[in-house]
Amino acid sequence: MKSTRRITTRFLFAACLAVSATLTQAGSFETGPAFRLAVAEATLPHDDVVGFYRANGFAPVWVGDTAEHAARRASLIRALSAAHLHGLPAENYDVNGLLSKLQTARTPRDLGAAEAALTKAYIRYARDVQTGVLRPSDIDDGLVRQVQKRSGSDLLSALLAGTDGAAIERLAPQSSQYRALLKHKLALQELMRHGGWGPTVPKGKYEPGASGAGVLKLRDRLVAMGFLKPTASPEYDSAMEAAVRAFQRAHGLEPDGVAGEGTIAEINRSPTDRLKAVMVAMERERWLPADRGQRHVLVNQADFSAKIVDDGNVTFETRAVIGKNTHDRRSPEFSDEMEHMVINPSWYVPRSIITKEYLPKLRANPNAVRHLEITDSRGRQVNRAAVDFNQFSARSFPFAMRQPPGQSNALGLVKFMFPNKYNIYLHDTPQKSLFAREVRAFSHGCIRLAQPFEFAYALLAPQEEDPKAFFHRILNTGKETKVDLEKPVPVHLIYRTAYIGPKGDVQYRRDVYGRDAKIWEALQKAGVALPDVQG
């Protein structure tokens, strides 16, 4: 299959270049009424594209007889022929159909139809490779990320700004993460052509000192995956223990050096499963804004981590707790800007929590949840003894609830705000024990940080000479205090089950919310297919 694809691609490029000869034989190229009418008819559903051509006097972008036109045609056909490398629905761009239109064009109307077909293929490909095949909100209600698709006229104008068609090659995300994922995708395909990682490991628990057939298969699998140097040892020795720890760290597992049920399940995952995760990660990378911010906060929900990234380098990292895996608590995915932090915060209880969790308790006992203040619409504290809570439904409950600042506050001692309609933010928590868990999905949707003070110091460092002293001076007052960030910091809440680490090492995580499975299903429905890697 590999050699067939190479021959086919070479043929397509040759056919594309042959179009120049067709145009030359047709004589001097002019855009007459027939050409203009064909372009207008074919692009009519796209008003901005028709407007682009009208503004440019219907000058051809693709089918002219100059070297620049030939370069654009070749660049487009090359990109469309390689669309499968990016995990895109290659059949949707109909390369053979485009070449046929070009090769059989004999009249101005034929050339106009070919021009329009190339433009539509270019715009579709450009949007797919630059900002994704899918619309996130169509897949899962937690995918609230807004993806801005460029207009057709903007894409065409950008193309004409160059003279060699190179703009097409730059359409794909230029982030180091995307390039690394693409490289790993190709490496996985090559691995699959040569049989993958070999036999799977029998279920069981393998630990230092063990031996037997299962240990041998575990050894061979770890060697094939690159975590263990080739060895003839039949035992679970110290080298194998170190290899298991390395594997566990690379897959978000507790690195205890024991290959138990969870570790074996991940070791036995097939290269095909990993390839799907990488292709989904590439689609997710296309959804992110090209400009993430010179300094930004990156929360990977699947990794249960929060990072501060400066100039592409992770300068701070901490464990995180994300929303519980239930319909109303999963943390959403979106980008925003952190504007301020609140030291010694109050917790203003979301109405959904009040009505679902606390109102039933108050009906049973007015003195329940005494750590929370009940306030009326004017902020005055309500005398619980004077209220019959049984008279209220979830819809008619007229009060708000607040937990004052303090060590036991649900938000801990600091929260980090990027105001958004989802009421999601980052914060401290008194429940420190949760950070020792391997899977950390326990919150109502907000992101809890294991090291919130250190996170605050890092955010304050650009604007305070001694950020630690500044922070604790306010903290020690016990008063709720808002501290603005002089320069807002972009925040990206993402969800990656496959990503490339800072040392170029591939990292995999479990699909705790099942979102990647939904994305893969949607990609398949859109025409994305796993590559044929049979030898």
C-alpha positions in Angstrom: 0.0 0.0 0.0 2.8 2.4 0.8 4.4 2.0 -2.7 1.0 2.4 -4.4 0.3 5.6 -2.5 3.8 7.0 -3.5 3.1 6.1 -7.2 -0.4 7.7 -7.1 0.9 10.9 -5.5 3.7 11.2 -8.1 1.2 10.8 -10.9 -1.1 13.4 -9.4 1.7 16.0 -9.2 2.7 15.3 -12.8 -0.9 15.6 -14.0 -1.3 18.9 -12.1 1.8 20.3 -13.8 0.5 19.2 -17.2 -2.4 21.6 -16.8 0.0 24.4 -17.8 0.4 22.9 -21.2 -3.4 22.7 -21.6 -3.7 26.4 -20.8 -0.8 27.3 -23.1 -2.4 25.4 -26.0 -5.6 27.4 -25.4 -3.7 30.6 -26.1 -3.7 33.8 -24.1 -6.0 33.5 -21.2 -8.7 36.1 -20.7 -11.6 36.1 -18.2 -14.6 36.7 -20.4 -18.3 36.6 -19.6 -18.5 32.8 -19.8 -15.6 32.4 -17.3 -17.1 34.9 -14.9 -20.6 33.4 -15.1 -19.2 29.9 -14.4 -17.3 31.1 -11.3 -20.3 33.1 -10.0 -22.7 30.3 -10.5 -20.5 27.8 -8.7 -19.7 30.0 -5.8 -23.1 31.7 -5.4 -23.9 30.0 -2.0 -20.7 31.6 -0.6 -21.4 35.3 -0.8 -18.1 36.4 0.5 -16.3 34.3 -2.2 -18.4 35.8 -5.0 -17.6 39.2 -3.5 -13.9 38.4 -3.5 -13.9 37.5 -7.2 -16.1 40.5 -8.0 -13.7 42.9 -6.2 -10.8 41.4 -8.1 -12.4 41.6 -11.5 -12.8 37.8 -11.6 -9.1 37.4 -12.1 -8.3 33.7 -11.8 -6.6 32.4 -8.6 -5.7 29.0 -10.0 -6.2 28.5 -13.7 -4.2 31.4 -15.1 -1.2 30.6 -17.3 1.6 32.3 -15.3 4.2 30.6 -13.1 2.4 31.9 -10.0 -0.8 30.2 -11.0 1.0 26.9 -11.7 2.8 27.1 -8.3 -0.6 27.6 -6.5 -2.2 24.7 -8.4 0.8 22.4 -7.5 0.8 23.5 -3.9 -2.9 22.9 -3.5 -2.9 19.5 -5.2 0.1 18.5 -3.0 -1.7 19.6 0.1 -4.9 17.8 -0.8 -3.1 14.7 -1.7 -1.4 14.7 1.7 -4.5 15.5 3.7 -4.7 12.0 5.1 -1.4 12.7 6.9 -3.2 15.3 9.1 -6.0 12.9 9.9 -8.4 14.8 7.6 -11.2 13.3 5.4 -9.1 13.1 2.3 -11.9 11.8 0.0 -13.9 15.0 0.6 -11.4 17.1 -1.4 -11.8 14.9 -4.6 -8.3 15.4 -6.0 -8.9 13.2 -9.0 -12.1 15.1 -9.8 -10.2 18.4 -9.7 -7.5 17.1 -11.9 -10.0 15.8 -14.4 -11.7 19.2 -14.6 -8.4 20.9 -15.2 -7.2 18.4 -17.8 -10.4 18.4 -19.8 -11.1 22.1 -19.7 -11.2 23.5 -23.2 -13.5 26.5 -23.0 -13.6 29.6 -20.8 -16.7 28.2 -19.1 -14.9 24.9 -18.4 -12.0 26.9 -16.9 -14.4 28.9 -14.8 -16.0 25.7 -13.4 -12.5 24.4 -12.7 -11.5 27.6 -11.0 -14.5 27.5 -8.7 -14.0 23.8 -7.9 -10.4 24.5 -6.9 -11.5 27.5 -4.7 -14.1 25.4 -2.9 -11.7 22.6 -2.3 -9.1 25.0 -1.0 -11.5 26.7 1.4 -12.8 23.4 2.7 -9.3 22.1 3.2 -8.0 25.3 4.7 -10.7 25.4 7.3 -10.4 21.7 8.1 -6.6 21.7 8.6 -6.5 25.1 10.3 -9.5 25.1 12.7 -10.8 21.5 12.6 -13.1 19.2 10.8 -15.7 19.3 13.6 -17.6 21.9 15.5 -17.0 21.0 19.2 -20.4 22.0 20.5 -22.0 19.4 18.1 -20.2 16.6 19.9 -20.6 17.0 23.7 -22.2 19.7 25.9 -18.9 20.1 27.8 -17.1 21.1 24.6 -18.1 24.8 24.8 -15.0 26.0 23.0 -15.7 28.5 20.3 -13.8 28.0 17.1 -13.6 30.9 14.7 -13.6 29.8 11.0 -11.9 32.2 8.6 -14.0 33.5 5.8 -13.4 32.3 2.3 -12.4 35.8 1.1 -9.9 36.1 3.9 -8.3 32.7 3.0 -8.1 33.7 -0.7 -6.6 37.1 0.1 -4.0 35.4 2.3 -3.2 33.1 -0.6 -2.7 35.9 -3.1 -0.4 37.7 -0.6 2.3 35.2 -1.5 3.8 34.4 -4.9 4.7 30.7 -4.5 1.6 29.0 -2.9 3.5 28.5 0.4 0.5 30.0 2.3 -1.2 26.6 1.7 1.6 24.7 3.4 1.4 27.1 6.4 -2.4 26.5 7.0 -1.8 23.6 9.5 -1.2 24.7 13.1 2.4 25.8 13.5 2.6 24.9 17.2 5.3 22.6 18.3 2.7 20.3 19.8 0.9 19.8 16.5 4.1 19.1 14.6 5.2 16.6 17.3 1.8 14.9 17.2 2.0 14.6 13.4 5.4 13.1 13.7 4.2 10.6 16.3 1.2 9.7 14.1 3.5 8.8 11.3 5.8 6.8 13.7 2.7 4.8 14.9 1.7 4.0 11.4 5.2 2.8 10.6 5.1 0.7 13.8 1.8 -0.8 12.8 3.2 -1.8 9.4 5.7 -3.9 11.2 3.4 -5.7 13.6 3.0 -3.3 16.5 4.3 -4.2 20.0 3.8 -7.9 19.8 1.7 -10.2 22.0 -0.3 -8.7 24.8 0.4 -9.5 28.5 -1.9 -11.9 30.4 -4.1 -10.4 33.1 -2.5 -10.5 36.6 -0.4 -8.7 39.0 3.4 -8.7 38.3 5.9 -7.4 40.9 9.6 -7.6 41.7 10.8 -11.2 42.1 8.1 -12.7 39.9 8.9 -15.0 36.9 7.0 -17.1 34.4 5.4 -16.8 31.0 3.5 -13.6 31.9 6.7 -11.8 33.0 8.4 -12.8 29.8 5.5 -11.3 27.7 5.6 -8.1 29.9 9.4 -7.9 29.3 9.0 -8.2 25.6 6.2 -5.7 25.4 8.2 -3.1 27.4 11.2 -3.7 25.2 9.0 -3.2 22.0 7.6 0.0 23.5 11.1 1.4 24.2 10.8 1.4 28.0 13.3 -1.5 28.6 16.6 -2.3 26.9 16.7 -5.7 25.3 17.4 -8.3 28.0 17.3 -12.1 28.4 16.4 -11.9 32.1 13.4 -14.2 32.8 12.6 -12.4 36.1 10.9 -9.2 37.2 14.2 -7.6 38.2 15.1 -4.0 39.1 15.5 -3.1 35.4 11.9 -4.2 34.7 10.6 -2.4 37.8 12.3 0.8 36.6 10.7 0.3 33.1 7.3 -0.2 34.6 7.7 3.0 36.6 8.7 4.9 33.5 5.7 3.4 31.6 3.4 4.4 34.5 4.6 8.0 34.5 4.1 8.2 30.8 0.5 7.1 31.1 -0.6 9.1 34.2 -0.5 6.0 36.5 0.8 5.9 40.0 4.5 5.0 39.5 4.7 2.2 42.1 6.7 -0.2 39.9 4.0 -2.9 40.2 2.2 -4.0 37.0 -1.3 -4.4 38.4 -4.7 -4.5 36.6 -4.7 -0.8 35.6 -1.1 -0.9 34.3 -1.6 -4.1 32.4 -4.7 -2.7 30.8 -2.7 0.3 29.5 0.2 -1.8 28.4 -2.1 -4.0 26.4 -3.7 -1.0 24.5 -3.1 -1.5 20.8 -1.2 0.9 18.5 -4.5 1.5 16.7 -6.0 2.8 20.0 -3.1 5.1 20.5 -3.3 6.3 16.9 -6.9 7.2 17.4 -5.9 9.2 20.5 -3.2 11.0 18.5 -5.6 11.9 15.6 -8.2 13.2 18.1 -5.4 15.2 19.8 -4.5 16.8 16.4 -8.2 17.8 15.8 -8.3 19.3 19.3 -5.1 21.2 18.7 -6.7 22.7 15.6 -9.5 24.0 17.8 -7.2 26.1 20.0 -6.3 29.7 19.1 -3.1 30.1 17.2 -2.0 32.7 19.7 -2.1 31.0 23.1 -0.4 33.9 24.8 3.3 34.4 25.5 2.4 33.5 29.1 -0.7 31.4 29.6 -2.3 28.8 32.0 -2.9 25.4 30.5 -5.2 23.0 32.4 -5.3 19.5 30.9 -8.3 17.8 32.4 -7.3 14.3 31.3 -3.9 14.8 32.9 -5.4 16.3 36.1 -2.8 19.1 35.9 -2.5 22.8 35.7 0.6 24.5 34.2 1.9 28.0 33.7 3.6 28.3 30.3 6.1 31.1 29.5 7.5 31.4 26.0 6.6 27.8 25.3 8.2 26.4 28.4 6.4 25.0 31.5 7.6 27.2 34.4 5.1 25.9 37.0 3.0 22.8 37.3 0.7 21.4 39.9 -1.8 18.6 40.4 -5.4 19.4 39.8 -8.9 18.0 40.7 -11.5 18.4 37.9 -15.3 17.9 37.8 -16.8 14.7 38.8 -17.8 12.4 35.9 -21.5 13.1 36.0 -23.6 15.0 33.5 -23.9 18.2 35.6 -20.4 18.3 37.0 -17.9 17.6 34.2 -15.5 20.5 33.7 -16.1 22.2 30.4 -13.4 23.1 27.8 -12.9 26.7 26.7 -10.4 29.5 26.7 -10.6 32.9 28.5 -8.5 35.4 30.3 -7.6 35.4 34.0 -8.1 38.9 35.3 -7.7 38.7 39.1 -7.4 36.5 42.1 -9.4 36.7 45.4 -7.4 36.0 48.6 -9.6 34.9 51.5 -12.6 34.3 49.2 -16.2 33.8 50.2 -17.9 30.9 48.5 -21.1 32.1 46.9 -22.9 28.8 46.4 -24.1 28.2 42.8 -27.9 28.0 42.6 -27.7 24.6 41.1 -26.0 23.3 44.2 -28.4 25.2 46.5 -31.5 23.7 45.0 -30.2 20.2 44.3 -28.1 19.5 47.4 -28.9 22.0 50.2 -32.6 22.8 49.9 -33.6 19.1 50.6 -31.4 19.2 53.7 -33.0 22.5 54.9 -36.5 21.1 54.4 -35.5 18.2 56.7 -33.7 20.4 59.2 -33.5 24.2 59.1 -30.3 24.1 61.0 -28.5 21.9 58.4 -25.4 23.2 56.7 -24.7 25.7 59.5 -21.4 26.6 57.9 -23.3 28.5 55.2 -25.1 31.9 55.6 -28.5 32.2 54.0 -29.1 35.7 52.6 -32.0 37.5 51.0 -32.0 39.6 47.8 -30.5 42.5 49.7 -27.6 40.5 51.2 -29.1 40.4 54.7 -28.6 37.3 56.7 -31.8 35.2 57.1 -33.0 33.9 60.4 -33.4 30.2 59.7 -35.8 29.6 62.6 -38.3 32.1 61.0 -38.4 30.3 57.6 -40.5 27.3 56.6 -38.2 25.8 53.9 -40.8 23.2 52.9 -42.9 25.9 51.2 -40.2 26.4 48.5 -39.5 24.4 45.4 -36.2 24.5 43.5 -37.7 27.2 41.2 -39.2 29.4 43.9 -36.4 29.3 46.6 -35.7 33.1 47.0 -32.4 33.0 49.0 -28.7 32.9 48.3 -26.1 31.1 50.3 -22.6 32.1 51.2 -19.7 30.5 53.1 -17.5 33.3 54.7 -13.7 33.2 54.3 -11.7 30.8 56.4 -9.6 27.6 56.5 -12.6 25.4 55.9 -14.1 27.4 53.0 -14.9 25.2 50.0 -12.6 27.4 47.9 -9.8 27.3 50.3 -7.8 30.5 50.8 -7.5 31.8 47.2 -9.4 31.6 43.9 -8.3 32.6 40.4 -10.9 34.3 38.3 -11.4 34.4 34.5 -15.1 35.5 34.5 -17.2 33.3 32.3 -20.8 32.3 31.9 -20.0 28.7 33.1 -19.0 29.9 36.5 -15.7 28.0 36.3 -12.5 29.1 37.9 -9.4 27.7 39.6 -9.1 27.6 43.4 -7.6 26.2 46.6 -9.5 23.5 48.6 -9.4 22.2 52.2 -9.7 18.6 50.8 -6.0 18.1 50.3 -6.1 14.3 50.4 -7.8 14.1 47.0 -4.6 15.1 45.3 -3.0 11.8 46.2 -5.6 9.9 44.1 -4.6 8.7 40.6 -7.9 9.7 39.1 -8.9 13.1 40.4 -12.4 13.9 39.2 -14.3 15.1 42.3 -15.4 18.7 42.0 -18.6 20.4 40.9 -16.8 21.5 37.8 -14.2 24.1 38.9 -10.5 23.2 38.9 -8.9 22.7 42.4 -5.1 23.2 42.7 -2.8 21.2 44.9 -0.3 24.2 45.2 -2.5 27.3 45.0 -0.2 29.5 47.0 2.8 28.7 44.7 0.5 29.2 41.7 -0.4 32.7 43.0 3.3 33.6 43.6 4.1 32.7 40.0 1.2 34.8 38.7 2.2 37.8 40.8 5.9 37.6 40.0 5.8 39.9 37.0 4.1 42.7 39.1 5.4 42.3 42.6 9.1 42.4 43.8 8.4 39.9 46.5 5.2 38.0 45.5 5.2 35.6 48.4 5.4 38.3 51.0 2.8 40.4 49.2 0.4 37.4 49.0 0.8 36.5 52.7 0.5 40.0 53.9 -3.0 40.0 52.4 -3.8 36.5 53.5 -2.9 37.2 57.1 -5.6 39.9 57.3 -8.3 37.3 56.9 -10.3 39.8 54.8 -11.7 39.0 51.3 -9.4 40.9 48.9 -9.4 41.2 45.2 -6.0 41.4 43.5 -5.9 42.4 39.9 -3.4 41.0 37.5 -1.8 44.0 35.8 -1.6 41.9 32.5 -4.5 39.4 32.1 -3.3 35.8 31.5 -5.0 33.6 28.9 -6.4 30.4 30.3 -6.9 27.3 28.2 -9.0 24.5 29.7 -8.2 21.5 27.4 -8.6 17.7 27.5 -5.8 15.7 26.0 -5.5 11.9 26.2 -2.4 12.1 24.0 0.2 14.9 24.0 3.9 15.3 23.6 5.9 16.1 26.7 8.6 18.8 27.0 11.4 16.3 26.2 9.6 15.0 23.1 8.2 12.0 25.0 4.7 10.9 24.1 2.2 10.9 27.0 -1.1 9.1 27.1 -4.0 9.5 29.5 -7.3 7.7 30.1 -10.5 9.1 28.5 -12.1 9.8 31.9 -15.1 11.7 30.5 -15.4 9.6 27.3 -15.2 12.7 25.2 -12.4 11.5 22.9 -14.5 8.4 22.0 -17.2 10.8 20.9 -14.8 12.9 18.9 -13.4 9.9 17.2 -16.9 8.7 16.3 -17.7 12.1 14.9 -14.5 12.2 12.9 -15.3 8.9 11.3 -18.8 10.1 10.4 -17.1 13.1 8.8 -15.0 10.8 6.6 -11.8 10.5 8.6 -10.4 7.0 8.3 -7.5 5.1 9.9 -4.7 4.7 7.4 -4.2 1.4 5.6 -0.9 0.2 7.1 -1.0 -3.4 6.0 2.3 -4.5 4.5 
